[in-house]
Amino acid sequence: EVQLVESGGGSVQSGGSLRLSCAASGYTSGYCMAWFRQAPGKEREEVAHIDDDGTIVYEESAKGRFAISRDNAKGTLYLQMSSLKPEDSGTYYCAASPVCGTVAFRSGYWGPGTQVTVSS
C-alpha cells in the first residue's frame, strides 16, 4: 500500500518561491509521480509528472518556472516553484501511478494536499 504526504505549502508574495515535498511510503520507485493543482471552483489539473525513467512533462504555465524531481532512495518527490503568480494558488496534490496519464492517475494513489497561496 502506497501512502503519500505533501508538505512545504504556504503563503508567499508574487515572484516568490516555494519547494513542495511529497513523502512516499511503500514502493514508488517504478511508478510515475506527479503534482496536481486544484484552485477554488476549478478542476484539478496536472502541473508536472516524472516517470520512473526520469522523463519529465510540464503543464504549459509551469515550464521555465517549476522543476519536478524525485529521490527514489528517500522515497520523496519534489516540486521547486519559482516566479510564483497568484494564479498558481491552490491545493497541490502528489500522485503516484504505475503508468503516467490523467486517466491512470485517477485510480492511483493521492496525498491529502498542501495549500499554496500567492498574493499579488
N, C-alpha and C positions, 0 to 999 in steps of 0.2 A: 504494500500500500504506500503510495506516494503522498506526502504532505508538504505543502508549500506555505511559507510565511514571509510576507513582504515587510520591509522596514525602510526608513530613510525619507519618508514623505515629510512635508512641512509647508510652511508659508514663506515665500520669497518674493522679492520685487522683480518686475520685468527686467530681463537682462541677466538675472542671477542664475545660479547653478544648483543642482541637487544630484545626489547619487543614490539611486534606489538599489536595494539588495533583496534577493529572494533566497531564503534558506530552504533547501530541499532535504527531506528525509526519505529514505528509500532509493531505489535505483532510478536515476535520471540521466546517467552518462550517455546512454544510447537514444535519448529522447530529443525531440525538437522542443526548444524552450522559447517562450515568447512573453512580451509585455503587451498588455492591452490597456486601453484607457476608456473610461466612461464619464462623460460630462453630464451634469444635471439635465434631464429631459432629452438626452440623446442616446443613441445606441452605442453599445460597446464596440470599439474599433481596435484593430491590431496596430500597434506602434512599430514593433520590430520583432523579428524572430531570428534565432540562431540554431542551425541544425547540428546534429552530433558530429558532422564532418567539418564544422566551422563556417559553413555557408550562412551568410547574413543577408537579410532583406529588411529594408526600412520602408515605412509608410512615407509618402512624399514629403509631408511637412516636417518629418523628423530628420531627413537627410541633411548632413552637414552640421547638425546641432546635437544630435543624440548618438550615443555609442553603446551598443549592447555587447556584453561579453559574458563568458562563463568560466568558472573554475571547477572542473569536474572533481578534482581532488578534495575540494572543500564543499562540494555539493551546493554551489552558490551561483546564482545568476545576477548580473548587474545591469543597470541602465544609468549611464552618465548623461545627464541632461544639462546643456548649456544654452545660453542666449534664450532663456525661457520667456514665453509670451503668455499673456492672460488666457489665450485660447488653449494653452497646454494644461490648464487646470482640470481637475477631475480626480476620480479614483483610479489608481493604477493597480492592475492585477497581473500577477505572474501566472503563467500556464505551462503545462507540460503535456506532451502527446507523443506517442510512438512515431507519428509522422507529422510533417508540417501541413498547414492548411486550415482555413477558418472552420470548415466543416469538421475536420479531425479534432480541433481544439474544443469544440462544443461538448464532446464526450470525453475530454481529457481531464486532467487534474487542475484545480484552481486554488489560489490562495484567497484569503479574505479581503485583500486590497489594502492600499495605503493612500491617504489623501494628499494631493498636491494642490496648493493654491498659489497662483501667481497674480500679484496685484500690479496694476499699472501705475 
